[in-house]
Amino acid sequence: MISNITYLNAKWGKQSVVNQRQALAQQAMLKSIDVRTQAGLDLKSPICIYSLCDKLKIRVRFVDISMEGIYLKAEEPQILLSALRPLPRRNFTCGHELGHHIFGHSSTVDELIEDYQKLKTFDPDEFLVDSFAGFLLMPTLGVRKAFASRGWNAASATPVQIFTIACSFGVGYKTLIDHMTYTLKMISRTKAASLLKSTPKSIRQEVLGHSSAEPLIIADAHWSMPTLDAEVGSQLLLPSTAEATNDTITIQQNYPKGRLFRANRPGIVRVFCRDTEWAVFVRVSRYQFVGLSQYRHLEEVEDE
């Protein structure tokens, strides 16, 4: 009898956590819609999280510390992000820390944690702001549009296709897969497991035909942001007729899937295609830039 009661309590407890997760995810989604709307952003396009923080009067600073991020609650709130983390991870962590601000949480320090779903203990606040960051950066309508505009089916998408769309939202490959699996329910867990057999490294090798340690960003003809953020050393696979107006980025090689550029130095460069209306401003920051986010693309860094 005792074992049965223990089993039922555990089952009910698990169900309670599931219900709580659903309620928190719903709250996070609604708040992300509210934040986008208040900032004058639509509900389907990728965003620059740092520009949003600027609009909300939240100072974002990159620091040379091994962690994820810190939210400092104050009269002039700040978000500190580790410059040592990959660029897509920094973007998501910024959304996560912004969530702490939006939901009125106290100052927080987020250590290096790859996946909050793997935590042994369920933390409602962390789940809430993680969900908020997901919906803010990868809105439901936006993800569906990203696949539809390219004529791709999410249920049968290839790793390269998923990676391309992850790049368009400025998030990591696994981050998008997890969001599509557990939150948006666009792909099955079996499909997710299959996709996760590939990594950004193996995808780079598939696309480029050789092993490469430098990060790759794919911006295809359907790229919808007016800007593209990269770091010195990053590789950019752009449409096959893309041209840069200065040597901030330079052509490396032509591939069947596009033209490969390398980010050489900090700065902003306009890239365009003469045969189409495709154009974007590529903003290159120093590798592992330390300082205020608004100065990350300047050749001569100003800071306070």
Secondary structure by P-SEA (a helix, b strand, c coil): caaaaaaaaaaaaaaaaaaaaaaaaaaaaaaaaaaaaaacccccccccaaaaaaaacbbbbbccccccbbbbbccbbbbbbbccccaaaaaaaaaaaaaaaaacccbbbbcccccccccccccaaaaaaaaaaaaaaccaaaaaaaaaaaccccccccaaaaaaaaaaacccaaaaaaaaccccccccaaaaaaaacccaaaaaaaaaccccccbbbbbcccccccbbbbcccbbbbccccccccccccccccccccbbbbbbccbbbbbbbbccccbbbbbbbcccccccccccccccccccc
